[in-house]
Amino acid sequence: MLRGAFEWWRRRTGALTTNFAEAGGFFRSGPDVDRPDLQFHFVVGKLVDHGRKTVFGHGYSFHVCLLRPKSRGSVTLASADPAAAPRIDPNFLAERADVDVLVRGFKAMRRILAQRALAGHGARELATSASAQSDAEIEAFIRAHADTIYHPVGTCRMGRGALDVVDAELRVHGVDALRVVDASIMPSIVSGNTNAPTIMIAEKASVMIAEANHPPEPTAMTVPDYYGAEAQR
């Protein structure tokens, strides 16, 4: 790492020029699934617990992400103190369908890693996951290690229901001159990273806000009448 840091500082080349998550893909967990429901992340390093744990030696990592979880979490007040942090419950894996898709994704990940292009490097699976072989063992491993992928949405979701926060123009129900413009307005999560959709939401919101404050002037339009002459409407 020290050599890599020095090389990057001197020539902007070397090991530290990687973004580490160098490969990925979208995957259907079964032939009956009409669109990808899993996303794979391949990391050129032994990444454990989001990098919070130090792992020595060379290696690579493969992570499986559930794209459209059915489980729903909640954000509620922890106390009457307005300065207190809210109570956040992601409620991971509450729905059986989420577990089943992740188990299939885990097994698909193993099949990919067993291919000759990767297996030829002689890597060995870490003992923490290698012991999980049956579906029940894989499920137990997932429940013990599954975590966020940093893309929460829906806490200020758009809609007309009692629990929905903003309308179709991102205005907060019952509050004047207040809009929410971020990933929290998504009624459900998109099938992938939320960065680009959030930028699109912001672009759309900027147009709606501008039009609300400065409505466009009506423009004259000419259309031909039945005799070919033009009449101004």
KEKE-3310 file (N, C-alpha, C; in steps of 0.2 Angstrom, whole numbers, plus 5000, padded with zeros to 4 digits):
npx = (5004:5010:5020:5011:5004:5015:5018:5007:5006:5018:5016:5003:4999:4997:4993:4983:4976:4964:4946:4942:4929:4928:4921:4905:4888:4871:4859:4847:4838:4832:4824:4811:4810:4807:4816:4832:4835:4845:4861:4878:4894:4910:4925:4942:4950:4951:4937:4929:4916:4912:4924:4928:4935:4951:4960:4972:4984:4983:4968:4951:4934:4917:4901:4884:4869:4852:4840:4827:4820:4807:4804:4801:4806:4807:4805:4805:4800:4811:4809:4801:4809:4815:4828:4833:4840:4832:4823:4828:4824:4829:4823:4828:4827:4814:4804:4800:4803:4813:4824:4825:4828:4841:4848:4848:4856:4868:4872:4874:4884:4894:4896:4900:4913:4919:4923:4935:4943:4944:4946:4958:4968:4970:4963:4955:4940:4935:4934:4923:4912:4913:4909:4896:4885:4873:4856:4850:4861:4867:4857:4857:4870:4869:4859:4867:4876:4871:4869:4868:4868:4869:4859:4846:4829:4812:4807:4801:4790:4782:4765:4747:4742:4739:4751:4759:4771:4774:4767:4764:4771:4781:4778:4776:4763:4750:4758:4764:4774:4785:4796:4802:4816:4825:4831:4822:4809:4805:4793:4796:4811:4823:4829:4844:4858:4856:4860:4860:4846:4842:4848:4841:4828:4830:4833:4821:4813:4818:4814:4800:4799:4804:4794:4783:4785:4788:4778:4777:4775:4760:4760:4758:4750:4749:4738:4732:4717:4702:4703:4716:4721:4729:4725:4725:4727)
npy = (4994:5006:5008:5008:5020:5030:5028:5032:5045:5050:5047:5045:5032:5014:5002:5009:5016:5010:5008:4998:4991:4983:4976:4970:4965:4962:4950:4937:4928:4916:4906:4910:4923:4939:4950:4956:4952:4953:4960:4959:4962:4964:4964:4969:4964:4958:4961:4964:4965:4978:4984:4988:4979:4973:4964:4953:4949:4943:4944:4942:4948:4944:4950:4950:4957:4961:4967:4971:4972:4965:4967:4979:4993:5005:5022:5030:5041:5042:5048:5062:5072:5084:5085:5072:5057:5048:5033:5020:5006:4995:4982:4971:4956:4952:4947:4931:4929:4937:4931:4919:4923:4928:4917:4909:4918:4918:4905:4905:4914:4907:4897:4905:4909:4897:4895:4892:4903:4911:4902:4896:4904:4899:4903:4902:4900:4910:4904:4907:4908:4897:4885:4885:4876:4869:4874:4879:4882:4891:4901:4904:4910:4921:4928:4931:4940:4949:4966:4984:4992:5005:5012:5018:5021:5029:5035:5047:5045:5047:5049:5046:5040:5037:5037:5042:5055:5066:5074:5072:5082:5083:5091:5093:5085:5095:5105:5121:5128:5119:5106:5090:5083:5071:5054:5049:5051:5041:5029:5015:5005:5008:4997:4995:5006:5021:5034:5040:5040:5049:5061:5063:5065:5077:5086:5086:5091:5104:5110:5109:5118:5130:5132:5134:5146:5155:5155:5149:5160:5161:5155:5159:5149:5143:5136:5126:5130:5123:5127:5128:5141:5150:5151:5160:5154)
npz = (5000:5004:4994:4983:4986:4985:4971:4965:4969:4963:4949:4946:4943:4945:4959:4967:4958:4955:4956:4964:4965:4952:4943:4938:4937:4931:4936:4933:4945:4942:4929:4927:4930:4925:4923:4928:4946:4954:4958:4955:4963:4960:4968:4969:4980:4997:5004:5019:5029:5025:5024:5036:5044:5046:5034:5030:5016:4999:4988:4982:4981:4981:4980:4983:4978:4983:4972:4972:4985:4995:5008:5021:5029:5043:5048:5063:5077:5091:5103:5112:5111:5100:5095:5096:5089:5076:5076:5067:5058:5047:5044:5038:5027:5031:5024:5016:5003:4999:5006:4999:4986:4988:4993:4981:4973:4980:4978:4964:4963:4968:4958:4948:4953:4953:4940:4927:4924:4935:4946:4942:4948:4961:4972:4988:4997:5010:5027:5034:5026:5018:5025:5024:5016:5013:5009:5020:5028:5021:5021:5035:5035:5027:5034:5045:5040:5030:5025:5023:5007:5005:4998:5003:5001:5000:5012:5012:5003:4987:4983:4986:4997:5015:5022:5013:5008:4999:4984:4966:4962:4971:4982:4999:5007:5014:5018:5015:5002:5003:4997:4994:4988:4983:4985:4993:4990:4981:4977:4977:4977:4964:4951:4953:4956:4965:4961:4948:4945:4956:4952:4940:4946:4953:4942:4936:4946:4947:4935:4937:4948:4943:4933:4941:4948:4938:4926:4910:4896:4886:4870:4853:4840:4824:4813:4799:4790:4784:4771:4768:4772:4784:4801:4816:4832)
capx = (5000:5014:5023:5006:5003:5020:5018:5001:5008:5023:5015:4996:4998:4998:4987:4978:4971:4958:4940:4941:4924:4930:4917:4898:4883:4864:4857:4841:4839:4829:4822:4805:4811:4807:4821:4837:4833:4851:4866:4884:4899:4917:4930:4949:4953:4947:4933:4925:4912:4912:4931:4929:4939:4957:4961:4979:4985:4979:4962:4946:4928:4911:4895:4877:4864:4845:4838:4820:4818:4800:4804:4800:4809:4803:4809:4800:4803:4813:4807:4798:4815:4816:4835:4835:4841:4826:4823:4828:4823:4829:4819:4831:4825:4808:4800:4803:4805:4820:4829:4825:4832:4848:4851:4850:4861:4874:4874:4876:4891:4899:4897:4905:4919:4922:4925:4942:4947:4946:4948:4965:4972:4971:4960:4951:4935:4936:4931:4916:4907:4915:4906:4889:4884:4866:4852:4848:4867:4868:4852:4860:4876:4866:4856:4872:4881:4868:4870:4865:4872:4869:4854:4839:4824:4805:4805:4796:4788:4777:4759:4741:4740:4739:4758:4764:4773:4774:4763:4767:4776:4786:4776:4774:4756:4748:4763:4765:4781:4790:4796:4807:4819:4830:4829:4817:4803:4804:4789:4800:4818:4825:4833:4851:4861:4851:4863:4857:4839:4841:4850:4835:4823:4832:4832:4814:4811:4821:4810:4794:4799:4805:4788:4778:4787:4788:4774:4779:4770:4757:4763:4753:4751:4745:4735:4729:4710:4700:4704:4723:4723:4731:4721:4729:4723)
capy = (5000:5012:5008:5011:5027:5033:5028:5036:5052:5052:5046:5043:5025:5009:4999:5014:5019:5006:5009:4992:4987:4984:4972:4969:4963:4961:4943:4934:4922:4910:4907:4913:4930:4943:4955:4955:4954:4953:4963:4957:4967:4960:4968:4966:4965:4955:4966:4960:4970:4985:4987:4990:4974:4972:4957:4953:4945:4945:4940:4946:4947:4944:4952:4949:4963:4960:4973:4974:4968:4965:4969:4986:4996:5011:5027:5033:5045:5039:5051:5068:5077:5085:5084:5065:5054:5044:5026:5017:4999:4993:4976:4966:4949:4950:4943:4925:4929:4941:4926:4914:4926:4929:4910:4908:4922:4915:4899:4907:4917:4901:4894:4910:4909:4891:4895:4891:4910:4913:4896:4895:4908:4896:4906:4898:4903:4911:4899:4910:4906:4890:4880:4886:4872:4867:4880:4881:4885:4898:4906:4907:4914:4927:4932:4934:4945:4954:4972:4989:4993:5012:5015:5018:5026:5028:5037:5052:5043:5050:5045:5049:5037:5041:5037:5046:5062:5071:5073:5071:5088:5083:5095:5089:5086:5099:5110:5126:5130:5114:5100:5085:5081:5066:5047:5047:5051:5035:5024:5009:5006:5006:4990:4997:5011:5026:5040:5043:5042:5054:5067:5064:5068:5084:5089:5087:5096:5111:5112:5111:5124:5136:5134:5136:5152:5159:5151:5151:5164:5157:5156:5159:5143:5143:5129:5127:5129:5118:5129:5129:5147:5149:5155:5161:5152)
capz = (5000:5004:4987:4979:4987:4982:4964:4963:4970:4958:4942:4945:4941:4950:4962:4970:4953:4954:4960:4968:4962:4945:4938:4941:4933:4933:4935:4935:4949:4939:4922:4927:4932:4918:4923:4934:4952:4958:4956:4957:4963:4961:4971:4968:4987:5002:5008:5024:5034:5022:5025:5043:5047:5042:5032:5027:5011:4993:4987:4979:4984:4977:4984:4980:4980:4981:4969:4973:4991:4997:5015:5021:5035:5045:5052:5068:5082:5096:5109:5111:5110:5093:5094:5097:5083:5075:5077:5060:5057:5040:5044:5032:5027:5035:5019:5014:4996:4999:5008:4994:4980:4990:4993:4974:4971:4983:4974:4957:4964:4969:4952:4944:4956:4952:4933:4927:4923:4942:4950:4941:4952:4967:4978:4993:5000:5017:5031:5037:5021:5015:5029:5022:5010:5012:5008:5027:5031:5017:5024:5041:5034:5024:5040:5050:5037:5026:5027:5018:5001:5005:4994:5006:4998:5001:5018:5010:4996:4983:4982:4988:5003:5021:5024:5008:5010:4994:4979:4960:4960:4976:4987:5005:5009:5020:5020:5009:5000:5005:4993:4995:4981:4984:4984:4998:4987:4977:4981:4978:4975:4957:4950:4953:4960:4965:4960:4942:4946:4960:4948:4936:4950:4954:4936:4935:4951:4946:4930:4940:4953:4939:4930:4946:4950:4932:4921:4903:4892:4881:4863:4847:4836:4818:4811:4793:4791:4779:4764:4767:4774:4791:4806:4822:4838)
cpx = (5004:5018:5017:5004:5009:5020:5012:5003:5013:5020:5007:4995:4998:4992:4982:4974:4965:4952:4938:4935:4924:4925:4910:4894:4876:4862:4850:4842:4836:4826:4815:4804:4812:4813:4826:4834:4839:4856:4873:4889:4906:4922:4937:4953:4948:4943:4928:4922:4913:4919:4933:4934:4945:4959:4967:4979:4981:4973:4957:4939:4922:4905:4889:4872:4857:4843:4831:4817:4810:4799:4804:4802:4804:4808:4804:4804:4805:4811:4803:4803:4816:4824:4838:4836:4834:4828:4823:4829:4823:4824:4821:4828:4819:4803:4804:4806:4812:4826:4830:4829:4839:4851:4853:4855:4868:4877:4877:4883:4896:4901:4901:4912:4923:4924:4933:4946:4948:4949:4956:4970:4973:4968:4956:4946:4936:4931:4924:4911:4907:4911:4898:4888:4876:4862:4851:4855:4868:4863:4855:4866:4873:4863:4861:4876:4878:4868:4867:4870:4871:4864:4847:4835:4817:4803:4801:4793:4782:4771:4753:4739:4741:4746:4762:4765:4772:4769:4767:4772:4781:4785:4774:4767:4754:4753:4764:4772:4786:4790:4802:4810:4826:4827:4824:4810:4801:4799:4792:4807:4819:4829:4841:4853:4856:4854:4860:4850:4838:4843:4844:4829:4824:4831:4825:4811:4812:4816:4803:4794:4800:4798:4783:4779:4787:4784:4776:4773:4767:4759:4757:4755:4746:4744:4732:4721:4708:4702:4712:4725:4725:4727:4725:4724:4726)
cpy = (5006:5013:5011:5018:5032:5034:5032:5044:5055:5052:5045:5037:5020:5006:5003:5017:5016:5009:5003:4988:4987:4980:4971:4966:4962:4954:4941:4928:4916:4911:4910:4920:4934:4948:4954:4957:4954:4957:4961:4962:4963:4965:4965:4967:4961:4960:4962:4966:4977:4988:4989:4985:4973:4965:4957:4948:4947:4941:4945:4944:4948:4945:4952:4954:4961:4967:4976:4970:4970:4968:4976:4988:5002:5016:5031:5037:5041:5042:5058:5074:5078:5084:5077:5062:5049:5037:5023:5010:4997:4986:4972:4959:4947:4946:4937:4926:4933:4935:4921:4917:4926:4922:4908:4912:4920:4909:4900:4911:4912:4898:4898:4909:4903:4890:4895:4898:4912:4908:4895:4899:4905:4899:4901:4902:4904:4906:4901:4908:4899:4884:4880:4882:4871:4874:4883:4885:4891:4903:4909:4911:4921:4932:4935:4939:4950:4961:4977:4989:5001:5015:5015:5023:5025:5031:5044:5051:5047:5046:5049:5045:5040:5041:5040:5053:5067:5069:5072:5077:5089:5088:5091:5091:5090:5104:5115:5127:5125:5108:5096:5083:5077:5059:5045:5047:5045:5030:5017:5010:5004:5000:4992:5003:5017:5033:5043:5045:5048:5061:5068:5067:5075:5088:5091:5092:5103:5114:5114:5117:5130:5137:5136:5143:5157:5155:5153:5155:5160:5159:5155:5153:5144:5136:5130:5126:5124:5120:5131:5136:5146:5154:5155:5159:5154)
cpz = (5000:4997:4982:4980:4984:4974:4962:4964:4965:4951:4941:4942:4947:4954:4965:4965:4952:4958:4964:4966:4955:4940:4942:4935:4936:4931:4937:4939:4947:4932:4922:4929:4926:4918:4929:4941:4957:4955:4959:4958:4964:4963:4971:4975:4991:5006:5012:5028:5031:5023:5032:5047:5042:5040:5028:5021:5005:4992:4983:4982:4979:4981:4980:4983:4978:4978:4971:4979:4993:5004:5016:5028:5037:5048:5057:5073:5088:5103:5107:5110:5103:5091:5094:5090:5082:5076:5070:5061:5050:5039:5038:5033:5030:5030:5016:5007:4995:5001:5002:4988:4982:4990:4986:4971:4974:4980:4967:4958:4965:4962:4947:4946:4954:4944:4932:4927:4930:4946:4948:4945:4959:4973:4982:4996:5007:5021:5033:5032:5018:5019:5027:5015:5008:5011:5015:5030:5027:5019:5030:5040:5031:5030:5045:5047:5032:5029:5021:5012:5000:5000:4997:5002:5002:5008:5018:5004:4993:4982:4986:4995:5009:5024:5019:5010:5005:4988:4972:4958:4966:4982:4993:5006:5015:5022:5014:5008:5002:5000:4996:4989:4983:4983:4988:4995:4983:4980:4982:4975:4967:4957:4949:4957:4959:4963:4954:4942:4950:4956:4943:4940:4951:4948:4935:4940:4950:4940:4933:4945:4949:4936:4935:4948:4944:4926:4914:4900:4887:4874:4858:4843:4830:4815:4804:4794:4785:4772:4763:4769:4782:4796:4813:4828:4844)
residu = (MET:LEU:ARG:GLY:ALA:PHE:GLU:TRP:TRP:ARG:ARG:ARG:THR:GLY:ALA:LEU:THR:THR:ASN:PHE:ALA:GLU:ALA:GLY:GLY:PHE:PHE:ARG:SER:GLY:PRO:ASP:VAL:ASP:ARG:PRO:ASP:LEU:GLN:PHE:HIS:PHE:VAL:VAL:GLY:LYS:LEU:VAL:ASP:HIS:GLY:ARG:LYS:THR:VAL:PHE:GLY:HIS:GLY:TYR:SER:PHE:HIS:VAL:CYS:LEU:LEU:ARG:PRO:LYS:SER:ARG:GLY:SER:VAL:THR:LEU:ALA:SER:ALA:ASP:PRO:ALA:ALA:ALA:PRO:ARG:ILE:ASP:PRO:ASN:PHE:LEU:ALA:GLU:ARG:ALA:ASP:VAL:ASP:VAL:LEU:VAL:ARG:GLY:PHE:LYS:ALA:MET:ARG:ARG:ILE:LEU:ALA:GLN:ARG:ALA:LEU:ALA:GLY:HIS:GLY:ALA:ARG:GLU:LEU:ALA:THR:SER:ALA:SER:ALA:GLN:SER:ASP:ALA:GLU:ILE:GLU:ALA:PHE:ILE:ARG:ALA:HIS:ALA:ASP:THR:ILE:TYR:HIS:PRO:VAL:GLY:THR:CYS:ARG:MET:GLY:ARG:GLY:ALA:LEU:ASP:VAL:VAL:ASP:ALA:GLU:LEU:ARG:VAL:HIS:GLY:VAL:ASP:ALA:LEU:ARG:VAL:VAL:ASP:ALA:SER:ILE:MET:PRO:SER:ILE:VAL:SER:GLY:ASN:THR:ASN:ALA:PRO:THR:ILE:MET:ILE:ALA:GLU:LYS:ALA:SER:VAL:MET:ILE:ALA:GLU:ALA:ASN:HIS:PRO:PRO:GLU:PRO:THR:ALA:MET:THR:VAL:PRO:ASP:TYR:TYR:GLY:ALA:GLU:ALA:GLN:ARG)
# end
